[in-house]
Amino acid sequence: MTTKDTPDSSSFSDTPEAVPMDELPLGSRCRVVAIDENSESLLRLMEMGLTPGTEVTLERAAPLLSPLSVRLPGCTLAIRLEDARRVLVNLLPGPSSAGENTPSRR
């Protein structure tokens, strides 16, 4: 199940600030806009509540940045970096959106 209708879909035109979840700094609050692929692991994350419209907070990253600890309403999920790249989000305003906790991605 994917939130895109077709590969050339313009479903993101109304949300130009959507970015992959893995590009946000730790501590960021965001809202899931779309999930870009049908992999088994992403489908399982969707079953556990990571769906478009859900507000999440990026809490922690493992030493090699994978997995990421993501707080959803009612639970915390560990998301592989490869899967976080497929989750498009909009950054939400708030005190936890500061960039000083940005982990090095290199």
N, C-alpha and C positions, 0 to 999 in steps of 0.2 A: 504494500500500500504506500503510495507516494502522494504528496500534496500537489505535485505538478501534473497537469493534464497531458501535456506533450513536451518533448524536448525543447520546442521553440515557444513554449507558453510564456506569456507576458505577465504571469501572476505576481511578479515582484515589482511591477512598475509603480504601484501605489506605496511601496515601502522601499525607497531607494537606499535607506541606511541599513538594510539587512546585510549581515556579515556572517561568515562561518563562526560557530561557537568557539573554535580553537584559537581564534585571533583576539579574543577579549582577555583583558587582564584578570587575574584572580581577584575575587571580591565583587566582580561585576554582577549587577542584576540585569536580567534580560527577559524578553518574551520570545518564545519559539514562534517563528513565522512559517517555516516549511522544513520538511525533511526530504532530502534530495535523492534518496536511493531506496531500493527494496531489500537490502541485505537482511539476513536472518537476525543479526545482532540489533540492527535498527528497528526491525519489526518487534523484537522482544522489548526494547526500550520503550517503544510506543505502547505496548501492552501494559507496561509498568507506569505509564503516565506521562511520558515525554511526548506530548502531542502539540500541534499548533495551537497557540493561545495560552499555553502554560507559562507562568512566570517562574524562572529559575535563578539561582545564584551559584556562580562558580566559586566553590569553597577552597579546594586544595588541588595540588598536582603532585604526582609522584616525582621522585628525583629526575627521571628521564621524561617528565611531562605526560606520561601515559601510565595509568589512566588519570582522568580528571574526576574529582569529586564534585558532583552537581546536586544542589539541594532543590528539591521540588516540594510543593505543598504535601506534607505528610511523610516524606521519605527522602533519602539521599541515595543517589545512584553513582556507580563508578562507570565512566564512559571512556572507551578507548579513544585515543587521539584521532585515529582514522575515522571513527564514527562521529566525533565532534566536528570534524571538517565537513560532514554532510548535513549538519543541523544548522539551518540559517536562523539567525536571531536579530532582534532589534534591541539595542541597549536602552535600558530604562534609566531615567534620572534618579538620583538619590545619593546619599552619602557613601554608599559602597561602590560607586562607579568610578572612583579615583583610580588613576593609572599607576600609582607608586608600587603596587604589588605585581606588576607585570613580570611574569617569568621569562627568562631568556628562551627563545624558540630555536636557538642555533646550538 
